[in-house]
Amino acid sequence: MIKKAVSLVLLYTCCFPALATSVMFVSPSTADDPFFSRVELFTRLAAQSLQLDLTVVYGDAHRIYQHAELEKRLANEQPDYLLVQVYSGSGKALFDLLKKYPKVKVISLEHLLLNHEAEEVGRPGEQYSNWIAEITFDNQAASELLSHYLLQSCDKLAQTGRHGVVGINGLHGQEALQRQAGLVEAVDRSPVYELHQVINAKWMRDVAQQQIRALLGRYPDTSVIWSASDWMALGVADTLAPLMREGQPFCIGGFDWLPEVVGAIESGQLTASVGGHFMIGAWAMVMVYDHLHKALPDSVKGTNPLFSLALMHKDNVNQMAPLLDTPAWQNTDFRKYSLFPHPEQKEYRFS
């Protein structure tokens, strides 16, 4: 009888796979968001490659709704890992909620905490033991990179008197503030340009279209239009297309590397886009994989960015465009980005 029982246990162990490690990705926006839908897509591709069981929850672009939705979900289901972008102004409340579930290991995406919040919650592992890592990039440095290229591209126009710069920003919060700081820094270093105004278009394409009409009416010497997202930059380009066809050029750029920007850059509608962070969820899944294999480095608890954003423009768009192509990633083995099979590597190569 004992032999039969042992045989049944062995049969069950051999023939039925262990439950996959569960990961919950909390998208801060909606399922149809032009940027975060792509973040979700590539997070799913990485999960499939790494054999991790992924569930997606939507924050509906509001910190209060995100907190309530997460509170409801966690009361009924606790994943092994949670990937979450923490809204500015909700940091301590969110980590206090997650602290109630110590077995749920947390990786935060981006560092968007306000200064006082960062002091309250500390770094991963300091005050919240289940907060194991933070994956970040430098929004301000990326914005400086974009802004400098836009200013350089419109230099001849500036020399003829069109030295005005305007900005189309997103919702108020650390992300928008960091990106605006990069724009301000780049313009301040220029002896030619003047930053007239930065306005808030709430990340919405149609609002950006309305706002740029008002800005150009107010500042007719504008040649450079900086945007905190490609979605808004594309709206600006749509609005200004008739003027550009009539021979009045502008230098327009944004963030995110949406697929639509490839054609817009090739045609000259957009000047540049900075991006690469659509992979942030996928890279976080690699970190989950490494944590499972006890290969997650201490650097993920520090303050240094784990990857940098890159600039796409007319001279490199043909080389960069394939990175945005979903089919090109479908057969990718994401373990090649892991540190577990490469103990000689001390840092991630996510860029």
PEURUR-V548992 format. One record per residue. N is the residue number from 0. RES is the residue in three letters. PHI is phi in whole degrees, -180 to 180 (* if undefined). OMEGA is omega in degrees with one decimal (none if undefined). Layout:
N;RES;PHI;OMEGA
N;RES;PHI;OMEGA
This chain:
0;MET;*;179.3
1;ILE;-64;179.5
2;LYS;-60;178.9
3;LYS;-64;-179.7
4;ALA;-64;178.8
5;VAL;-63;-179.9
6;SER;-62;178.7
7;LEU;-65;177.7
8;VAL;-63;179.4
9;LEU;-64;178.7
10;LEU;-61;-179.8
11;TYR;-64;-178.5
12;THR;-67;-176.3
13;CYS;-76;-168.0
14;CYS;-98;179.6
15;PHE;-120;-176.7
16;PRO;-66;175.8
17;ALA;-65;178.9
18;LEU;-61;-179.9
19;ALA;-70;175.6
20;THR;-64;-175.9
21;SER;-96;179.3
22;VAL;-130;175.0
23;MET;-110;176.8
24;PHE;-101;179.0
25;VAL;-97;176.2
26;SER;-73;-176.9
27;PRO;-73;-175.8
28;SER;-121;-177.6
29;THR;-107;-177.0
30;ALA;-64;-177.7
31;ASP;-102;177.9
32;ASP;-60;-174.3
33;PRO;-61;179.1
34;PHE;-93;-173.8
35;PHE;-71;172.5
36;SER;-65;177.0
37;ARG;-75;174.3
38;VAL;-57;179.2
39;GLU;-62;-178.9
40;LEU;-57;-176.8
41;PHE;-75;172.8
42;THR;-65;178.0
43;ARG;-66;178.8
44;LEU;-62;178.7
45;ALA;-67;179.2
46;ALA;-61;179.1
47;GLN;-63;-179.4
48;SER;-64;-175.4
49;LEU;-93;178.5
50;GLN;58;176.3
51;LEU;-113;-176.6
52;ASP;-90;-172.1
53;LEU;-106;170.8
54;THR;-122;-179.3
55;VAL;-114;176.0
56;VAL;-119;-176.6
57;TYR;-108;179.8
58;GLY;-86;175.3
59;ASP;57;174.4
60;ALA;59;178.9
61;HIS;-151;-173.8
62;ARG;-64;-179.0
63;ILE;-70;178.5
64;TYR;-64;-179.8
65;GLN;-60;-179.8
66;HIS;-63;-178.8
67;ALA;-64;-179.7
68;GLU;-65;-179.7
69;LEU;-67;177.8
70;GLU;-61;179.2
71;LYS;-66;-178.7
72;ARG;-64;-175.6
73;LEU;-68;177.2
74;ALA;-65;-177.8
75;ASN;-110;-174.1
76;GLU;-150;177.7
77;GLN;-113;178.4
78;PRO;-74;175.1
79;ASP;-71;-178.2
80;TYR;-136;178.0
81;LEU;-131;175.8
82;LEU;-107;-174.3
83;VAL;-146;170.0
84;GLN;-93;-174.6
85;VAL;-88;178.5
86;TYR;-67;171.7
87;SER;-59;178.6
88;GLY;93;-178.9
89;SER;-124;-172.3
90;GLY;-59;-175.2
91;LYS;-65;179.7
92;ALA;-61;-179.6
93;LEU;-68;-179.1
94;PHE;-68;174.7
95;ASP;-65;175.7
96;LEU;-64;-177.2
97;LEU;-67;178.7
98;LYS;-64;179.6
99;LYS;-69;-178.1
100;TYR;-123;-171.7
101;PRO;-62;-179.9
102;LYS;-82;177.7
103;VAL;-87;-177.5
104;LYS;-88;-168.5
105;VAL;-111;170.1
106;ILE;-120;179.1
107;SER;-90;-177.6
108;LEU;-109;-175.0
109;GLU;73;176.0
110;HIS;-116;-174.7
111;LEU;-114;179.8
112;LEU;-71;172.1
113;LEU;-67;-174.2
114;ASN;-56;-178.6
115;HIS;-68;177.3
116;GLU;-68;179.7
117;ALA;-59;177.3
118;GLU;-68;-177.8
119;GLU;-70;-173.9
120;VAL;-97;179.9
121;GLY;71;178.5
122;ARG;-103;178.9
123;PRO;-51;176.5
124;GLY;87;-176.8
125;GLU;-75;-178.5
126;GLN;-110;-179.7
127;TYR;-122;-170.6
128;SER;-67;-179.3
129;ASN;-88;172.7
130;TRP;-86;-167.9
131;ILE;-97;-174.9
132;ALA;-166;172.5
133;GLU;-136;178.9
134;ILE;-108;-171.0
135;THR;-133;167.7
136;PHE;-137;-174.5
137;ASP;-99;-179.8
138;ASN;-61;-177.3
139;GLN;-67;179.0
140;ALA;-63;178.7
141;ALA;-64;179.5
142;SER;-69;175.5
143;GLU;-62;178.5
144;LEU;-60;178.8
145;LEU;-63;-175.5
146;SER;-62;-179.9
147;HIS;-61;-179.6
148;TYR;-66;179.1
149;LEU;-63;179.8
150;LEU;-64;179.9
151;GLN;-65;-176.9
152;SER;-68;-178.6
153;CYS;-103;-174.6
154;ASP;-58;-178.1
155;LYS;-65;177.8
156;LEU;-67;179.8
157;ALA;-62;-179.0
158;GLN;-68;179.1
159;THR;-96;177.1
160;GLY;109;177.4
161;ARG;-92;-173.9
162;HIS;-103;-176.8
163;GLY;-85;177.3
164;VAL;-127;173.1
165;VAL;-129;-178.2
166;GLY;-127;174.4
167;ILE;-114;-175.5
168;ASN;-104;179.0
169;GLY;-94;177.5
170;LEU;-67;177.2
171;HIS;-62;-178.6
172;GLY;162;-175.6
173;GLN;-61;-178.9
174;GLU;-59;179.5
175;ALA;-66;-179.9
176;LEU;-65;179.9
177;GLN;-64;-178.8
178;ARG;-69;177.4
179;GLN;-65;178.9
180;ALA;-61;177.7
181;GLY;-66;177.3
182;LEU;-64;-179.2
183;VAL;-60;-179.5
184;GLU;-62;-179.0
185;ALA;-65;-179.7
186;VAL;-68;179.2
187;ASP;-62;-179.3
188;ARG;-82;-178.1
189;SER;-94;177.8
190;PRO;-81;-172.3
191;VAL;-105;-168.8
192;TYR;-84;174.8
193;GLU;-130;177.0
194;LEU;-85;-176.4
195;HIS;-78;-173.9
196;GLN;-164;171.4
197;VAL;-120;-177.8
198;ILE;-118;-176.1
199;ASN;-104;178.7
200;ALA;-110;172.2
201;LYS;60;-179.9
202;TRP;66;-173.3
203;MET;-105;-175.9
204;ARG;-66;-177.6
205;ASP;-69;177.5
206;VAL;-67;177.7
207;ALA;-61;178.4
208;GLN;-64;178.2
209;GLN;-67;-175.1
210;GLN;-67;-175.9
211;ILE;-69;175.8
212;ARG;-61;-179.9
213;ALA;-67;-178.3
214;LEU;-66;-179.6
215;LEU;-70;174.6
216;GLY;-66;-179.0
217;ARG;-83;-175.3
218;TYR;-130;-175.8
219;PRO;-68;178.9
220;ASP;-87;-176.5
221;THR;-70;172.4
222;SER;-124;-176.9
223;VAL;-111;178.1
224;ILE;-125;179.7
225;TRP;-93;177.9
226;SER;-133;180.0
227;ALA;-80;174.7
228;SER;-153;176.1
229;ASP;-65;-177.8
230;TRP;-58;177.9
231;MET;-73;178.9
232;ALA;-62;178.1
233;LEU;-66;175.3
234;GLY;-64;176.3
235;VAL;-61;-178.7
236;ALA;-62;176.9
237;ASP;-60;-177.3
238;THR;-67;-175.0
239;LEU;-90;-178.0
240;ALA;-54;179.1
241;PRO;-62;178.9
242;LEU;-65;-178.8
243;MET;-68;177.3
244;ARG;-67;179.5
245;GLU;-85;175.6
246;GLY;98;175.9
247;GLN;-109;-174.6
248;PRO;-78;173.9
249;PHE;-138;172.0
250;CYS;-109;-172.4
251;ILE;-124;178.8
252;GLY;-150;-179.5
253;GLY;-152;-179.9
254;PHE;-112;161.1
255;ASP;123;-177.0
256;TRP;59;172.3
257;LEU;-65;-178.6
258;PRO;-55;-177.9
259;GLU;-63;-175.9
260;VAL;-73;-178.9
261;VAL;-59;178.3
262;GLY;-65;-179.4
263;ALA;-67;177.0
264;ILE;-72;179.2
265;GLU;-61;-177.7
266;SER;-87;-179.8
267;GLY;90;177.7
268;GLN;-67;175.2
269;LEU;-112;179.4
270;THR;-91;-175.5
271;ALA;-164;173.4
272;SER;-143;176.5
273;VAL;-109;-175.8
274;GLY;-171;-174.6
275;GLY;124;-176.7
276;HIS;-79;171.4
277;PHE;-64;178.8
278;MET;-93;-171.2
279;ILE;-61;177.7
280;GLY;-69;177.6
281;ALA;-63;178.9
282;TRP;-66;176.8
283;ALA;-64;177.1
284;MET;-66;175.2
285;VAL;-62;178.5
286;MET;-67;173.9
287;VAL;-60;179.3
288;TYR;-58;-179.9
289;ASP;-69;177.9
290;HIS;-64;176.8
291;LEU;-60;-178.0
292;HIS;-101;176.2
293;LYS;56;-178.6
294;ALA;-122;-179.2
295;LEU;-78;-175.3
296;PRO;-77;178.8
297;ASP;-66;-177.8
298;SER;-62;-179.3
299;VAL;-74;177.3
300;LYS;-103;-177.4
301;GLY;-88;-177.3
302;THR;-104;-177.8
303;ASN;-80;177.2
304;PRO;-59;-179.2
305;LEU;-90;173.4
306;PHE;-156;-178.5
307;SER;-117;174.1
308;LEU;-87;-177.2
309;ALA;-124;-175.6
310;LEU;-104;173.5
311;MET;-108;-179.0
312;HIS;-149;-172.0
313;LYS;-62;-176.5
314;ASP;-85;-179.4
315;ASN;-131;-175.2
316;VAL;-60;179.6
317;ASN;-67;178.4
318;GLN;-80;-175.2
319;MET;-86;-174.0
320;ALA;-54;-179.9
321;PRO;-59;178.7
322;LEU;-66;-178.9
323;LEU;-91;-174.2
324;ASP;-84;-175.9
325;THR;-57;-179.1
326;PRO;-57;-179.0
327;ALA;-65;-178.1
328;TRP;-99;-171.1
329;GLN;-65;179.6
330;ASN;-106;180.0
331;THR;-72;172.7
332;ASP;-91;-175.0
333;PHE;-70;176.3
334;ARG;-66;-179.7
335;LYS;-71;175.7
336;TYR;-94;-178.7
337;SER;-79;174.7
338;LEU;-87;-176.5
339;PHE;-60;178.7
340;PRO;-79;-175.0
341;HIS;-128;-176.8
342;PRO;-62;178.1
343;GLU;-73;177.7
344;GLN;-82;179.8
345;LYS;-106;-178.1
346;GLU;-134;177.7
347;TYR;-73;177.4
348;ARG;-116;-175.5
349;PHE;-80;-179.8
350;SER;-67;none
